[in-house]
């Protein structure tokens, strides 16, 4: 499967999920966000997120099989990062981020719905990314996986991670923030012309420059600060 086809499936799945969540959450807007209500919101919306995750996990497997070019694929494994409890906790944090026990002071708003939509999209994309990274971790025919951003400008945080290049990282330790447009690219052993290779090289140069400006230190906060200076077009 070509990357342009994968992006079409990904975008369509994300939009379908966004629309479904908007419809499911509409009756809750303006109501008091009691614990019971948030629980009901979770039950009404979790199936849509699970469905999107299933679609994008299959998409990842298709990308993996394409990358093998006819070689025998490994069997997929089940990801364990997401379940209904994780989704409920995400909703609770979105609606009442400070953990205020006085739930009567919190009303469900359209802004909450938009944040939940973004969270749902994040968890859907997590299934595709996690599945691809899992294959890269287990299949020794791959050098690992690289990170690329097809929707520039790239934020400083992602620039640092892109600069790492092909690697093997446990899916539970791969960091993607909400609204992250970065993609996972499988890289075969010895492959140098993988998609996003030029972006990795450019990010490496920015990383080196940021380290110099940061006095040789490689702390993430310092690097992000310097990268904002180097590339002011990058997102905050």
C-alpha positions as CSV (number, residue, x, y, z in Angstrom):
1,X,0.0,0.0,0.0
2,X,1.4,3.4,-1.0
3,X,1.7,6.2,1.5
4,X,-0.9,8.3,-0.3
5,X,-3.4,5.5,-0.1
6,X,-2.6,5.0,3.6
7,X,-3.2,8.7,4.3
8,X,-6.5,8.6,2.5
9,X,-7.7,5.7,4.7
10,X,-6.3,7.4,7.8
11,X,-7.9,10.7,7.0
12,X,-11.3,9.1,6.2
13,X,-11.2,7.0,9.4
14,X,-10.4,10.1,11.5
15,X,-13.1,12.2,9.9
16,X,-15.7,9.4,10.3
17,X,-14.7,9.1,14.0
18,X,-14.9,12.8,14.5
19,X,-18.4,13.0,13.0
20,X,-19.6,10.0,15.1
21,X,-18.3,11.4,18.3
22,X,-19.9,14.8,17.6
23,X,-23.3,13.1,17.1
24,X,-22.9,10.8,20.1
25,X,-21.9,13.7,22.4
26,X,-24.4,16.3,21.2
27,X,-27.1,15.2,23.7
28,X,-24.7,15.7,26.6
29,X,-23.9,19.4,25.9
30,X,-25.2,21.7,28.6
31,X,-25.7,18.9,31.1
32,X,-24.0,18.7,34.5
33,X,-20.9,16.5,34.2
34,X,-21.6,14.1,37.1
35,X,-19.5,11.0,37.4
36,X,-22.5,8.9,36.1
37,X,-22.9,11.2,33.1
38,X,-19.3,11.0,32.1
39,X,-19.5,7.2,32.5
40,X,-22.4,7.2,30.1
41,X,-20.5,9.4,27.7
42,X,-17.7,6.8,27.8
43,X,-20.1,4.0,27.0
44,X,-21.7,5.8,24.1
45,X,-18.4,6.8,22.5
46,X,-15.9,4.0,23.3
47,X,-17.2,1.7,20.5
48,X,-16.5,4.4,17.9
49,X,-12.9,4.8,19.1
50,X,-12.4,1.0,19.2
51,X,-13.7,0.7,15.7
52,X,-11.4,3.4,14.4
53,X,-8.4,1.7,16.2
54,X,-9.3,-1.6,14.6
55,X,-9.4,0.0,11.1
56,X,-6.1,1.7,11.5
57,X,-4.4,-1.3,13.1
58,X,-5.4,-3.3,10.0
59,X,-4.0,-0.4,7.8
60,X,-0.7,-0.7,9.6
61,X,-0.6,-4.4,8.9
62,X,-1.2,-3.7,5.2
63,X,1.6,-1.2,5.2
64,X,3.9,-3.8,6.9
65,X,3.0,-6.5,4.3
66,X,3.7,-4.0,1.5
67,X,7.1,-3.1,3.0
68,X,8.1,-6.8,3.0
69,X,7.6,-7.0,-0.8
70,X,6.3,-10.5,-0.9
71,X,8.3,-12.0,2.0
72,X,6.4,-13.9,4.7
73,X,5.0,-11.5,7.4
74,X,4.9,-12.1,11.1
75,X,1.6,-12.5,12.8
76,X,0.1,-9.3,14.4
77,X,0.0,-8.9,18.2
78,X,-2.8,-7.3,20.2
79,X,-1.9,-3.9,21.6
80,X,-2.8,-3.3,25.2
81,X,-2.4,0.5,25.6
82,X,-6.1,1.2,25.2
83,X,-9.3,-0.1,26.8
84,X,-12.6,1.3,28.0
85,X,-11.1,2.4,31.3
86,X,-8.3,4.3,29.6
87,X,-10.9,6.1,27.5
88,X,-13.1,6.9,30.5
89,X,-10.1,8.3,32.3
90,X,-9.3,10.4,29.2
91,X,-12.9,11.8,29.3
92,X,-12.7,12.6,33.0
93,X,-9.4,14.4,32.5
94,X,-10.9,16.4,29.6
95,X,-14.0,17.5,31.3
96,X,-12.6,18.0,34.8
97,X,-8.8,18.5,34.3
98,X,-8.1,19.7,37.8
99,X,-10.0,16.8,39.4
100,X,-12.5,19.2,41.1
101,X,-14.8,17.0,43.2
102,X,-17.6,19.5,42.9
103,X,-18.9,18.1,39.6
104,X,-22.0,20.4,39.8
105,X,-19.7,23.3,38.9
106,X,-18.8,21.7,35.6
107,X,-21.1,21.7,32.5
108,X,-20.4,19.8,29.3
109,X,-19.6,22.3,26.6
110,X,-18.9,22.3,22.8
111,X,-15.3,22.9,23.7
112,X,-15.3,19.7,25.7
113,X,-16.7,17.8,22.7
114,X,-13.9,19.2,20.4
115,X,-11.3,18.1,22.9
116,X,-12.8,14.6,23.1
117,X,-12.8,14.4,19.3
118,X,-9.1,15.3,19.3
119,X,-8.4,12.7,22.0
120,X,-10.4,10.1,20.1
121,X,-8.3,10.8,16.9
122,X,-5.1,10.5,19.0
123,X,-6.1,7.1,20.3
124,X,-7.2,5.9,16.9
125,X,-3.8,6.9,15.4
126,X,-2.1,5.3,18.3
127,X,-3.3,1.9,17.0
128,X,-1.7,2.4,13.6
129,X,1.6,3.8,15.0
130,X,1.7,1.2,17.8
131,X,1.1,-1.7,15.3
132,X,3.8,-0.5,12.9
133,X,6.3,0.0,15.8
134,X,5.5,-3.4,17.1
135,X,6.4,-5.0,13.7
136,X,9.6,-3.0,13.6
137,X,10.5,-4.2,17.0
138,X,9.8,-7.9,16.3
139,X,10.9,-8.3,12.7
140,X,14.7,-8.4,12.4
141,X,14.5,-7.7,8.7
142,X,13.9,-4.1,9.7
143,X,16.4,-1.6,11.0
144,X,13.6,-0.1,13.0
145,X,11.2,2.8,12.3
146,X,11.7,6.4,11.5
147,X,9.4,9.3,12.3
148,X,8.3,11.8,9.6
149,X,5.9,14.7,9.5
150,X,4.0,15.1,6.2
151,X,2.2,18.2,7.4
152,X,4.8,20.9,8.1
153,X,5.7,23.1,9.9
154,X,6.9,20.6,12.4
155,X,6.9,21.5,16.1
156,X,10.2,21.6,18.0
157,X,9.3,18.5,20.1
158,X,8.7,16.4,17.0
159,X,11.8,17.8,15.3
160,X,13.9,16.4,18.2
161,X,12.3,13.0,17.8
162,X,12.5,13.0,14.0
163,X,16.2,13.7,14.3
164,X,16.8,10.3,16.0
165,X,16.2,8.5,12.7
166,X,15.5,4.7,12.3
167,X,15.4,3.1,15.7
168,X,13.8,0.3,17.7
169,X,11.5,1.6,20.4
170,X,8.9,-0.2,22.5
171,X,5.5,1.1,21.4
172,X,4.7,2.1,25.0
173,X,7.7,4.4,25.0
174,X,7.0,6.1,21.6
175,X,5.7,9.6,22.3
176,X,3.1,11.3,20.1
177,X,1.3,14.4,21.4
178,X,-2.4,15.3,20.8
179,X,-2.7,16.8,17.3
180,X,0.6,15.1,16.2
181,X,0.7,14.7,12.5
182,X,3.8,12.6,12.5
183,X,3.8,9.1,10.8
184,X,5.7,5.9,11.4
185,X,7.9,4.7,8.5
186,X,9.2,1.1,8.5
187,X,12.9,1.0,7.5
188,X,14.5,-2.2,6.3
189,X,18.1,-3.1,7.2
190,X,20.5,-1.1,5.0
191,X,17.8,1.1,3.5
192,X,18.7,4.7,3.2
193,X,16.1,6.0,0.7
194,X,13.1,5.4,2.9
195,X,10.3,8.0,2.9
196,X,11.2,10.9,5.2
197,X,15.0,10.3,5.0
198,X,15.6,13.8,3.9
199,X,13.4,15.2,6.7
200,X,15.5,13.1,9.2
201,X,18.7,14.6,7.9
202,X,17.3,18.2,8.1
203,X,16.1,17.5,11.6
204,X,19.5,16.2,12.6
205,X,21.1,19.4,11.5
206,X,18.6,21.5,13.4
207,X,19.2,19.2,16.5
208,X,23.0,19.8,16.3
209,X,22.5,23.5,16.0
210,X,20.1,23.5,18.9
211,X,22.6,21.6,21.0
212,X,25.3,24.2,20.3
213,X,23.0,27.1,21.1
214,X,22.0,25.2,24.3
215,X,25.6,25.2,25.5
216,X,26.2,21.6,24.6
217,X,23.3,20.4,26.8
218,X,20.7,17.9,25.4
219,X,17.8,18.5,27.8
220,X,14.5,18.5,25.9
221,X,13.2,21.7,27.3
222,X,16.4,23.6,26.4
223,X,16.5,22.1,22.9
224,X,12.8,22.9,22.3
225,X,13.5,26.5,23.3
226,X,16.4,26.8,20.9
227,X,14.5,25.1,18.1
228,X,11.8,27.7,18.4
229,X,14.5,30.3,17.7
230,X,16.0,28.4,14.8
231,X,12.6,27.6,13.2
232,X,10.1,30.2,14.3
233,X,7.6,28.7,11.7
234,X,7.4,25.5,13.8
235,X,4.3,25.1,15.8
236,X,4.5,25.7,19.6
